[in-house]
Amino acid sequence: MKHILIVDDQLGIRMLLKEVFSQDGYEVSLASNGLEALDIAEKQAIDGVLLDMKIPGMDGIKILTYLKEKYPSLPVMMMTAYGELNMIQESMDLGASLYFTKPFDIFEVRDAINDLLKK
């Protein structure tokens, strides 16, 4: 069973994504901030991370940087509610696998992550 970590400060988005990926047979861990996310990544085997770009405290770029330094082959998919092309480009340069712009089509997100993680 693949294990996905969802990192978003919005409870509704975490719960929606958890429901969708649980139905697809994933083990799902949730984090509302960077410290929680990094703690989970250190303690559990994670197959992929769905990471919000804008999180209070430690932002998505910092979390991505840390995850890619420690786990270079870990697929990290970024989510952003902002069409900030510079941040999207920066995250891709840092090794993000995919990015989604909110509001996203949940089925497109699910299909893209299934394709990425089932390779």
PAZAPA-4460 file (N, C-alpha, C; in steps of 0.05 Angstrom, whole numbers, plus 32768, in hexadecimal, padded with zeros to 4 digits):
% residues 119
    n_x    n_y    n_z   ca_x   ca_y   ca_z    c_x    c_y    c_z   seq   type   mol
   8011   7FE8   8000   8000   8000   8000   8012   8019   8000     1      M     A
   800C   802B   7FEE   801C   8044   7FEC   8012   8057   8002     2      K     A
   8025   8066   800D   8020   8079   8022   8025   8095   8019     3      H     A
   8010   80A6   801A   8012   80C1   8011   800F   80D5   8029     4      I     A
   801E   80E9   8029   801D   80FE   803D   8011   8117   8031     5      L     A
   7FFB   8121   803D   7FEE   8139   8033   7FF3   8150   8047     6      I     A
   7FFF   8165   803D   8006   817C   804E   7FF8   8195   8044     7      V     A
   7FE5   819E   8054   7FD5   81B6   804D   7FCA   81C2   8067     8      D     A
   7FCA   81DC   8069   7FC0   81E9   8082   7FA2   81EA   8082     9      D     A
   7F94   81E3   806C   7F77   81E4   806B   7F6C   81C8   8071    10      Q     A
   7F5D   81C5   8087   7F52   81AC   808F   7F41   819F   8079    11      L     A
   7F30   81AF   806C   7F1E   81A5   8058   7F2D   8198   8041    12      G     A
   7F43   81A3   8038   7F52   8198   8022   7F60   817E   802B    13      I     A
   7F6B   817E   8044   7F77   8165   804E   7F63   814F   804F    14      R     A
   7F4B   8155   8059   7F36   8140   805C   7F2D   8136   8041    15      M     A
   7F29   8148   802E   7F20   8140   8013   7F35   812E   8006    16      L     A
   7F4E   8136   8007   7F63   8126   7FFB   7F67   810B   8009    17      L     A
   7F64   810B   8023   7F66   80F2   8032   7F50   80DF   8029    18      K     A
   7F38   80E9   8027   7F22   80D8   801F   7F27   80CC   8003    19      E     A
   7F2F   80DD   7FF0   7F33   80D3   7FD5   7F4A   80BF   7FD3    20      V     A
   7F60   80C4   7FE0   7F77   80B2   7FDF   7F73   8098   7FF0    21      F     A
   7F64   809B   8006   7F5E   8083   8015   7F4C   8070   8005    22      S     A
   7F39   807B   7FF6   7F28   806B   7FE5   7F38   805D   7FCF    23      Q     A
   7F4E   8069   7FC7   7F5F   805D   7FB2   7F73   804A   7FBE    24      D     A
   7F72   8044   7FD8   7F83   8030   7FE4   7F9D   803A   7FF0    25      G     A
   7FA0   8054   7FF2   7FB8   805F   7FFE   7FB6   8061   801C    26      Y     A
   7FCD   805E   802A   7FCE   8066   8046   7FD3   8084   8045    27      E     A
   7FC5   8093   8054   7FC7   80B0   8053   7FCE   80BC   806E    28      V     A
   7FE3   80CC   806F   7FEA   80DC   8087   7FE5   80F9   8080    29      S     A
   7FDC   8108   8095   7FD6   8124   8091   7FE7   8136   80A3    30      L     A
   7FEF   814D   8099   7FFE   8160   80A8   7FF3   817C   80A1    31      A     A
   7FF0   818D   80B6   7FE6   81A8   80B2   7FFC   81BD   80B0    32      S     A
   8015   81B4   80B5   802B   81C7   80B4   8045   81B8   80AE    33      N     A
   805A   81C8   80AA   8074   81BC   80A2   8080   81AA   80B7    34      G     A
   807F   81B2   80D0   808B   81A2   80E5   807E   8186   80E7    35      L     A
   8063   8186   80E6   8055   816C   80E6   805D   815C   80CE    36      E     A
   805E   8168   80B7   8065   815A   809E   8081   814D   80A0    37      A     A
   8094   815C   80A9   80B0   8152   80AB   80B2   813C   80C0    38      L     A
   80A3   813E   80D6   80A2   812A   80EB   8097   8110   80E0    39      D     A
   8081   8111   80D1   8075   80F9   80C5   8088   80ED   80B1    40      I     A
   8095   80FD   80A0   80A7   80F3   808C   80BF   80E5   8099    41      A     A
   80C8   80EE   80B0   80DE   80E1   80BD   80D7   80C7   80CB    42      E     A
   80BE   80C5   80D4   80B5   80AE   80E3   80A8   8098   80D3    43      K     A
   809F   809E   80BB   8090   808B   80AB   809B   808A   808E    44      Q     A
   8097   8073   8082   809F   8070   8066   8089   807D   8054    45      A     A
   8091   8092   8046   807E   80A1   8035   8085   809C   8018    46      I     A
   8070   8097   8008   8075   8093   7FEB   8070   80AC   7FDA    47      D     A
   8063   80C0   7FE6   805E   80D8   7FD7   8052   80ED   7FEA    48      G     A
   8057   8107   7FE3   804D   811D   7FF3   803D   8130   7FE1    49      V     A
   8026   8138   7FEB   8016   814C   7FDE   8017   8164   7FF0    50      L     A
   8025   817A   7FE7   802E   818F   7FF8   8023   81AA   7FEF    51      L     A
   8015   81B8   8001   800C   81D3   7FFB   8023   81E7   7FFB    52      D     A
   8022   81F9   7FE9   8038   820D   7FE6   8037   8222   7FFD    53      M     A
   801F   822A   8004   801C   8240   8018   8012   8234   8032    54      K     A
   8024   8231   8045   801E   8227   805F   802A   823A   8073    55      I     A
   801A   8242   8088   8025   8254   809C   803E   8248   80A9    56      P     A
   8051   8258   80B0   8069   824E   80BD   807D   8246   80A7    57      G     A
   8082   822C   80A5   8095   8222   8091   8085   821E   8077    58      M     A
   808D   822D   8062   807D   822B   8049   8085   8212   8039    59      D     A
   8075   820D   8024   8079   81F5   8014   8094   81F3   8007    60      G     A
   80A1   8209   8000   80BB   8208   7FF4   80D0   81FE   8008    61      I     A
   80CE   8208   8021   80E0   81FF   8036   80DC   81E1   803C    62      K     A
   80C3   81D8   803D   80BD   81BC   8042   80C7   81AB   802B    63      I     A
   80C2   81B4   8013   80CB   81A5   7FFB   80EA   81A3   7FFB    64      L     A
   80F8   81B9   8001   8115   81B9   8001   811F   81A4   8015    65      T     A
   8114   81A4   802D   811C   8191   8042   8117   8174   8039    66      Y     A
   80FF   816F   802F   80F8   8154   8027   810A   814A   8011    67      L     A
   8110   815B   7FFD   8120   8152   7FE6   813D   814E   7FEF    68      K     A
   8147   815E   8002   8162   815A   800C   8165   813F   801A    69      E     A
   8150   8138   802A   8151   8120   803B   8148   8107   802B    70      K     A
   8135   810B   8019   8129   80F4   800A   8128   80FC   7FEC    71      Y     A
   813F   80FC   7FDF   8140   8107   7FC3   812D   80F9   7FAF    72      P     A
   8126   80E0   7FB4   8115   80D3   7FA0   80F7   80D4   7FA7    73      S     A
   80F0   80E1   7FBD   80D5   80E3   7FC6   80C5   80F5   7FB4    74      L     A
   80AF   80EB   7FA7   809F   80FD   7F96   808F   8111   7FA7    75      P     A
   8092   812B   7FA1   8084   8140   7FAF   8073   814F   7F9A    76      V     A
   8059   8150   7F9F   8047   815F   7F8D   803D   8178   7F9C    77      M     A
   8040   818E   7F8F   803A   81A8   7F9B   801D   81B1   7F94    78      M     A
   8011   81BE   7FA8   7FF6   81CA   7FA3   7FF9   81E8   7FA9    79      M     A
   7FED   81F8   7F98   7FED   8215   7F9E   7FD3   8221   7F96    80      T     A
   7FCA   8234   7FA7   7FB1   8242   7FA0   7FB8   825C   7F91    81      A     A
   7FD2   8260   7F8E   7FDB   8279   7F82   7FE9   8273   7F68    82      Y     A
   7FE3   8282   7F53   7FF0   827E   7F3A   800C   828A   7F39    83      G     A
   801B   8285   7F4E   8036   8291   7F50   804A   8280   7F41    84      E     A
   804E   8287   7F28   805F   8277   7F17   807C   8275   7F21    85      L     A
   8086   8289   7F2F   80A1   8288   7F39   80A3   8272   7F4F    86      N     A
   808F   8270   7F61   8090   825C   7F76   808C   8240   7F6A    87      M     A
   807B   823E   7F56   8077   8224   7F48   8091   821C   7F3B    88      I     A
   809E   822F   7F2D   80B7   8228   7F20   80CC   8221   7F34    89      Q     A
   80CD   8230   7F4A   80E1   822A   7F5F   80DD   820E   7F6A    90      E     A
   80C4   8206   7F6F   80BE   81EC   7F7A   80C6   81D6   7F65    91      S     A
   80C1   81DB   7F4C   80C9   81C7   7F37   80E7   81C5   7F36    92      M     A
   80F5   81DC   7F38   8112   81DC   7F38   811D   81CC   7F50    93      D     A
   810F   81CD   7F66   8118   81BF   7F7E   8111   81A2   7F7E    94      L     A
   8103   8199   7F6A   80FD   817C   7F67   80E1   8174   7F6B    95      G     A
   80CE   8186   7F6C   80B1   817E   7F6D   80AA   816F   7F54    96      A     A
   809A   815A   7F57   8093   8149   7F41   807C   8155   7F30    97      S     A
   8069   8161   7F3E   8051   816C   7F31   8048   8184   7F41    98      L     A
   8036   8194   7F35   8028   81A9   7F45   800B   81AB   7F3C    99      Y     A
   7FFA   81B3   7F4E   7FDE   81B6   7F49   7FD6   81D2   7F53   100      F     A
   7FC5   81DF   7F44   7FBB   81FA   7F4B   7FA0   81F7   7F57   101      T     A
   7F9C   8202   7F6F   7F81   8201   7F7C   7F70   8217   7F70   102      K     A
   7F56   8213   7F6D   7F48   81FA   7F73   7F4F   81E5   7F5D   103      P     A
   7F55   81CD   7F66   7F5C   81B9   7F53   7F45   81A5   7F4F   104      F     A
   7F46   8197   7F39   7F34   8181   7F34   7F3E   8169   7F43   105      D     A
   7F30   8160   7F57   7F39   814A   7F69   7F40   8131   7F59   106      I     A
   7F31   812C   7F43   7F36   8114   7F33   7F4F   8116   7F23   107      F     A
   7F55   812E   7F1A   7F6F   8133   7F0C   7F86   812E   7F1F   108      E     A
   7F84   8139   7F37   7F99   8136   7F4B   7F9D   8118   7F51   109      V     A
   7F86   810A   7F56   7F88   80EE   7F5C   7F95   80DE   7F46   110      R     A
   7F8C   80E3   7F2D   7F97   80D4   7F17   7FB5   80DA   7F13   111      D     A
   7FBD   80F3   7F16   7FD9   80FB   7F12   7FEB   80EE   7F28   112      A     A
   7FE1   80ED   7F40   7FF1   80E1   7F56   7FF1   80C3   7F53   113      I     A
   7FDB   80B7   7F4B   7FDB   809A   7F46   7FEF   8093   7F30   114      N     A
   7FF0   80A3   7F1B   8003   809D   7F05   8020   80A0   7F0F   115      D     A
   8025   80B4   7F1F   8040   80B9   7F29   8049   80A4   7F3D   116      L     A
   8038   809C   7F4F   8040   808A   7F64   803E   806C   7F5D   117      L     A
   8030   8066   7F48   802E   804A   7F40   8041   8042   7F2B   118      K     A
   8054   8054   7F24   8068   804D   7F10   807B   8038   7F1B   119      K     A
***
